Amino acid sequence: MSSTVRFLHHPTSQPCRAVHQFMLEVEIPFEDEVVDLIEGDNEQQSFKDQYNPTGQVPILCDGDFVVWESSAIAFYLNEKFAAPDNWFGATMQQRANIQQYLHWHSTFLRRGAGAFFYTHFAECIWGKHDYSREIAKGRYTLDESMVLLEAWLTKSKYLCGDEISFADLLGYHEFVSHVAGAILSDADWQKYPRVRQWFDTITARPHSKAVSEMIMQVGAMRQAGTLIPMNRKTSLAKGTEITPGIPY
Ligand SMILES: N[C@@H](CCC(=O)N[C@@H](CS)C(=O)NCC(=O)O)C(=O)O
């Protein structure tokens, strides 16, 4: 084990930004290594063998120890650097509530990323095609998720209590991408005022802007119609694709 960990990531990635912001908030020392997802460096077999068989980021290396999956990384860092209790919970119930959110997140709100990916990045990888079914699937999951978040936020200021936790950062960075890509209109936000307030509260935190800077720039470019040439071959948002024959 080492005192400085290596953080392999890409700033356009939602789960990477959540871990990045967590490390900045908790003042964890780390070496920053950007993996070129645009060129598809993560698609190389050597990358998968060395770091993560799924070829995804974020990844954390602590000496010879390698861990991937954003929540597992943040959990590890939380233990290693004895972060304040708010991030992963002080009591058994708080810890369970945070874990509940993190598990729910991977199968719901995270899947909503398809709305952003197929609107803005799919064309950069595979060219101009009709991605409307994939976008609709992402939108559907995003809307369903927002209904649940709105209800949760009637109970507390943050997703898992009155203090911020890693659950909030993970959820927040999904919305940052949707804002960057103008996926949600003003009318959409008006339906979910508590989600909006929660989003604004986290946006006001000291590190939110810096961590989100690149995706905001990329979103602005895509909204202006500028293509970002990508040499990668596969989806950046695996798991959000349409499976033929499966209704959504
Ligand atoms: N469940 C994973 C999701 C990670 C993920 O979706 N990473 C994307 C970037 S946002 C990625 O590396 N995509 C590249 C690829 O799949 O080739 C986590 O939370 O860490």
The ligand as an SDF file (V2000), in Angstrom:
LIG
                    3D

 20 19  0  0  0  0  0  0  0  0999 V2000
  -20.5560    1.4110  -12.7450 N   0  0  0  0  0  0  0  0  0  0  0  0
  -19.3330    2.0530  -13.1680 C   0  0  0  0  0  0  0  0  0  0  0  0
  -19.5960    2.8110  -14.4530 C   0  0  0  0  0  0  0  0  0  0  0  0
  -18.3190    3.3320  -15.0680 C   0  0  0  0  0  0  0  0  0  0  0  0
  -18.5630    3.8940  -16.4660 C   0  0  0  0  0  0  0  0  0  0  0  0
  -19.6930    3.9060  -16.9710 O   0  0  0  0  0  0  0  0  0  0  0  0
  -17.4750    4.3850  -17.0750 N   0  0  0  0  0  0  0  0  0  0  0  0
  -17.5510    4.8560  -18.4350 C   0  0  0  0  0  0  0  0  0  0  0  0
  -17.2850    6.3540  -18.5160 C   0  0  0  0  0  0  0  0  0  0  0  0
  -18.6300    7.2370  -17.8420 S   0  0  0  0  0  0  0  0  0  0  0  0
  -16.4450    4.2110  -19.2530 C   0  0  0  0  0  0  0  0  0  0  0  0
  -15.3570    4.0100  -18.7700 O   0  0  0  0  0  0  0  0  0  0  0  0
  -16.7460    3.9380  -20.5150 N   0  0  0  0  0  0  0  0  0  0  0  0
  -15.7850    3.4580  -21.4320 C   0  0  0  0  0  0  0  0  0  0  0  0
  -16.1340    2.1360  -22.0110 C   0  0  0  0  0  0  0  0  0  0  0  0
  -17.0910    1.5000  -21.5310 O   0  0  0  0  0  0  0  0  0  0  0  0
  -15.4390    1.7450  -22.9520 O   0  0  0  0  0  0  0  0  0  0  0  0
  -18.8310    2.9870  -12.0580 C   0  0  0  0  0  0  0  0  0  0  0  0
  -19.6520    3.5270  -11.3270 O   0  0  0  0  0  0  0  0  0  0  0  0
  -17.6200    3.1590  -11.9280 O   0  0  0  0  0  0  0  0  0  0  0  0
  1  2  1  0
  2  3  1  0
  2 18  1  0
  3  4  1  0
  4  5  1  0
  5  6  2  0
  5  7  1  0
  7  8  1  0
  8  9  1  0
  8 11  1  0
  9 10  1  0
 11 12  2  0
 11 13  1  0
 13 14  1  0
 14 15  1  0
 15 16  2  0
 15 17  1  0
 18 19  2  0
 18 20  1  0
M  END
$$$$
